[in-house]
Amino acid sequence: MTDVINQTQTYEAQMGDYFALMKPRVMQLVVFTALVGLVVAPVSINPFVGFVAVLCIAVGAGASGALNMWWDADIDAIMQRTLKRPIPSGAVTGGEALGIGLTLSGFSVVLLFLATNALAAGLLAFTIFFYAVVYSMWLKRTTPQNIVIGGAAGAFPPMIGWAVATGSVSIESVLMFALIFMWTPPHFWALALFVKSDYGDAGVPMLTETHGRTITRKHIFAYCLPLVVASVWLGFTSIGGPFYMITTVALNAWFIKGCYAIWQRTDADSDVDSHAVERRTFIVSIYYLFGHFGALLVEALLRNYGLTSWAGW
């Protein structure tokens, strides 16, 4: 990793290169789910404070991304889908990424603490630590359970948003966490199935490399079951409702259909159609998660106008 981190820049870095360090696509998911966690909470807060809180969570997520890219610079330089990231491409040095990551980490946690409360700031600090240290530095390179356990890092944002508003943890925030946590493995295993040898070339013990594609397909379908439980259970809490339940039934049917199709496939099938089913299910999984949190947001907006509730169902 040292050789990659210390490489000489091949051209002058642009603002876009530094922004790319923060994994903006991942940040979109973090910001959206954190915002939903904040909005659906039963306690309203000042809009400006809410804006600052979501900004802090986004910056914290960006800090995690920068630290991850600093640590993973060596394997990013090997994998085809990460070759153009700022460090392996030579746009940004490893030292710059580390400095940006540490600075943004401290800034986001301290500001969130000053703007909201200690629980929210503590959860954000733990999330950054979990992603950068527990997942990136330990789990990712040592166990095929890397994405299973490491998925907790991406599951914390709605819990942080809830804590910003309420200063507490509840069954609602735990189930939002569980929804993302159980969704993460099938989402990333579907990706691993169609990036072929990327993870193997980089020495990352993804399930596809350690146990094979057949076992991975079975695991993808198996994770649908607890995912359905978490998503439906969430609909019966105070933040659920009729609209959410209709949405979760439709989304679960759509996602399970894709996961079942993956389970029924063989390597020969994948070779014929270039992993079309895996790619399609991976995309469906993105709609699945955004759809669930979008439905929670709609329920909150409807509830504010007294238009829907389980009491009136």
Helices and strands as residue ranges (DSSP letters): H 2-5, H 15-20, H 24-39, H 47-71, H 73-76, G 80-82, H 94-115, H 118-129, I 130-139, H 140-142, H 146-150, H 152-155, H 157-166, H 171-194, H 198-202, H 207-210, H 213-235, H 242-263, H 267-273, H 276-304, G 310-312
